[in-house]
Amino acid sequence: MSPLRGLIFDKDGTLFDFAGTWVAWAEASLLRACAGDRARAARVGAAVGFDLAARRFARDSIVIAGTPAEVTEALLPHLPEFDGAGLLALLDEEARRAPQLEAVPLVPLLGALRESGLHLGLATNDTEAAARTHLAGAGVLELFHFVSGFDSGFGAKPGPGPHLAFAKARGLAPGEIAMVGDSTHDLSAGRAAGMCCIGVLTGPAEAAELAPLADVVLPDIGHLPAWLADRATAAAPREKATE
């Protein structure tokens, strides 16, 4: 068991509660794109797995794990008045405005993790600009050593590109890093990168979905310090025995 020297987090559903953030984004984006026509917005929302009346996402909604480019592509046939660039810009603008509901208080948690010597990274399928805006709004941007969006040049999840780029940027072996996420996309990316995988339950996925890909499933990232301490304690006797 390698000592962990880095953590790379997903953003939505991990650092921030998924429904608390993205329901407001979906409603605002659809109504803006449909010029306030709520009936039309409901029909367009259904195309990407969002129920406007109930204000909830279907479990297989492309919004949950897809990139903004993929969501744009899914919406375009239903919004012929837009071109791809214009609709993508609208979605990104609304994403930056979306209220961010922290899964747990982030400043003390991430500050303590960084103070302990851990390298902190972020890999999101959102745009890098939106990610930086959200982290800055929560007062934690400066705590991250690395931030990657789907448009940062390293690829998107479930591919391992952003995770391997984080490892390279910080001079870490993949086995020294844990990937923390709320979706199978996140954990598949971590597995493909050769990292420890930690699932959290602050997104749409349930524990039974995450468990096959995770080394551990936690209720939320607030449980990380205790888990890290327990892992270090469990590893200590083995390290001593090999001295």
C-alpha positions in Angstrom: 0.0 0.0 0.0 1.7 3.2 -1.2 1.5 6.3 1.0 -0.8 8.8 -0.5 0.8 12.1 -1.4 -1.9 13.6 -3.6 -5.7 13.9 -4.0 -7.4 14.8 -7.2 -11.1 15.7 -6.8 -14.1 15.8 -9.1 -16.0 19.1 -8.8 -19.8 18.7 -9.2 -21.3 16.1 -6.8 -18.0 15.9 -4.9 -16.8 19.3 -3.7 -20.3 20.8 -4.4 -23.7 19.1 -4.0 -24.8 18.1 -7.5 -28.6 18.8 -7.3 -28.1 22.0 -5.2 -26.0 23.5 -8.0 -27.0 22.1 -11.3 -30.8 22.1 -11.0 -30.6 25.9 -10.8 -28.2 26.0 -13.8 -30.5 23.7 -15.9 -33.6 25.8 -15.2 -31.9 29.1 -15.9 -30.2 27.8 -19.1 -33.3 26.3 -20.5 -35.5 29.3 -19.8 -32.9 31.6 -21.3 -32.4 29.5 -24.4 -36.2 29.2 -24.9 -36.8 33.0 -24.3 -38.8 32.3 -21.2 -41.2 29.8 -22.8 -41.6 27.4 -20.0 -43.5 24.7 -22.0 -40.8 24.6 -24.6 -38.1 24.7 -22.0 -39.6 21.6 -20.4 -39.6 19.7 -23.8 -36.0 20.7 -24.5 -35.0 19.7 -20.9 -36.5 16.3 -21.3 -34.1 15.7 -24.2 -31.1 15.9 -21.8 -32.8 14.1 -18.9 -34.0 17.1 -16.9 -37.6 17.3 -15.6 -38.3 21.1 -15.3 -41.5 20.7 -13.4 -40.1 18.3 -10.8 -36.7 20.1 -10.9 -34.6 16.9 -11.0 -32.4 15.0 -13.4 -32.9 11.5 -14.6 -30.2 9.1 -13.4 -28.9 8.7 -16.9 -28.9 12.4 -17.8 -26.0 13.4 -20.0 -25.6 16.5 -17.8 -24.4 14.3 -14.8 -21.1 13.2 -16.4 -21.0 14.7 -19.8 -18.9 17.7 -20.9 -20.5 21.0 -21.9 -19.7 20.2 -25.5 -21.6 16.9 -25.2 -24.6 18.6 -23.6 -24.5 21.3 -26.3 -24.6 18.6 -29.0 -27.6 16.9 -27.3 -29.5 20.2 -27.1 -28.7 21.6 -30.6 -31.4 19.6 -32.5 -34.0 21.1 -30.2 -32.7 24.7 -30.4 -32.2 25.3 -34.1 -31.9 29.1 -33.5 -28.5 28.5 -31.9 -25.2 27.4 -33.4 -22.8 25.3 -31.4 -20.6 28.1 -30.2 -23.4 30.3 -29.2 -25.2 27.6 -27.2 -22.0 26.5 -25.5 -21.3 30.1 -24.5 -24.8 30.4 -23.0 -24.4 27.2 -21.0 -20.9 28.3 -19.8 -22.2 31.7 -18.7 -25.0 30.2 -16.7 -22.6 27.6 -15.2 -20.4 30.4 -13.9 -23.5 32.1 -12.4 -24.9 28.9 -10.8 -25.0 28.9 -7.0 -22.5 26.5 -5.5 -23.7 24.5 -2.6 -20.6 23.1 -0.8 -20.9 19.4 0.1 -19.1 20.3 3.3 -17.3 23.5 4.4 -14.5 23.5 1.9 -12.0 26.1 3.3 -11.2 24.2 6.6 -11.2 20.8 5.0 -9.1 21.5 2.0 -6.8 23.9 4.0 -6.1 21.1 6.5 -5.5 18.5 3.7 -3.0 20.9 2.0 -1.4 21.8 5.3 -0.8 18.1 5.9 1.5 18.1 2.8 -0.9 16.6 0.3 -0.9 17.8 -3.3 -4.4 18.8 -4.4 -5.8 18.6 -7.9 -9.2 19.0 -9.6 -10.4 17.2 -12.7 -13.8 18.2 -14.0 -15.7 17.7 -17.2 -16.9 21.3 -16.9 -14.8 24.0 -18.5 -11.7 25.1 -16.7 -12.9 28.7 -16.6 -16.1 27.7 -14.9 -14.2 25.4 -12.5 -11.8 28.2 -11.5 -14.8 30.6 -11.0 -16.5 28.1 -8.7 -13.4 27.4 -6.7 -12.6 31.0 -6.3 -16.2 31.7 -5.2 -15.8 29.1 -2.5 -12.5 30.7 -1.5 -10.4 27.6 -2.3 -8.9 28.1 -5.7 -5.5 29.0 -4.2 -5.5 25.7 -2.3 -5.3 23.7 -5.5 -2.0 22.9 -7.2 -3.7 21.8 -10.5 -7.1 22.5 -12.1 -8.2 20.8 -15.3 -11.4 21.1 -17.3 -12.5 19.1 -20.4 -11.1 22.0 -22.5 -7.6 22.1 -20.8 -6.0 19.8 -23.3 -5.7 16.6 -21.2 -9.0 15.0 -22.3 -12.1 14.3 -20.3 -13.3 11.6 -18.0 -13.7 8.7 -18.1 -10.3 9.0 -19.8 -7.3 9.2 -17.4 -5.6 12.1 -19.1 -6.3 14.9 -16.5 -5.3 12.6 -13.7 -2.0 11.6 -15.3 -1.3 15.2 -16.1 -1.7 16.1 -12.4 0.7 13.3 -11.4 3.3 14.5 -13.9 2.8 18.2 -12.9 3.4 17.4 -9.3 6.1 14.7 -9.7 4.0 12.0 -8.2 3.5 8.3 -9.2 -0.2 7.5 -9.9 -0.2 5.0 -7.1 0.6 7.9 -4.7 -2.7 9.6 -5.6 -6.3 9.0 -4.7 -9.1 10.1 -7.1 -12.2 11.3 -5.2 -15.5 11.4 -7.1 -19.2 10.8 -7.1 -19.7 9.0 -10.4 -18.6 5.9 -12.2 -17.0 8.2 -14.8 -14.8 9.6 -12.1 -13.8 6.3 -10.6 -13.2 4.7 -14.1 -10.8 7.5 -14.8 -9.0 7.0 -11.6 -8.8 3.2 -12.2 -7.4 3.8 -15.7 -4.8 6.1 -14.3 -3.7 3.5 -11.7 -4.8 5.5 -8.7 -6.6 4.7 -5.5 -10.3 5.5 -5.9 -12.6 7.0 -3.3 -16.4 7.3 -4.0 -18.6 9.8 -2.3 -22.4 9.9 -2.1 -23.1 13.7 -2.7 -24.0 13.1 -6.3 -26.7 11.1 -8.0 -25.0 7.7 -7.8 -25.7 5.3 -5.0 -23.1 3.2 -3.1 -23.9 0.0 -5.0 -23.0 1.7 -8.3 -19.7 3.1 -7.0 -18.5 0.2 -4.9 -17.2 -2.0 -7.7 -14.9 0.7 -8.9 -14.0 2.2 -5.5 -11.5 1.2 -2.8 -13.9 2.9 -0.4 -17.2 4.8 -0.5 -17.6 7.6 1.9 -20.8 9.7 2.7 -19.0 12.9 1.7 -15.5 14.4 1.5 -15.7 15.5 5.1 -14.9 11.9 6.0 -11.5 12.0 4.2 -9.3 13.0 7.1 -10.4 10.1 9.3 -10.1 7.6 6.4 -6.6 8.9 5.5 -5.6 8.6 9.1 -6.9 5.0 9.3 -5.2 4.1 6.1 -1.9 5.5 7.3 -2.2 3.6 10.6 -3.0 0.3 8.8 0.0 0.8 6.5 2.5 1.6 9.3 3.0 -2.0 10.6 3.7 -3.2 7.1 6.2 -0.5 6.5 8.0 -1.2 9.8 8.1 -4.9 9.0 10.0 -4.3 5.8 12.7 -2.1 7.4 
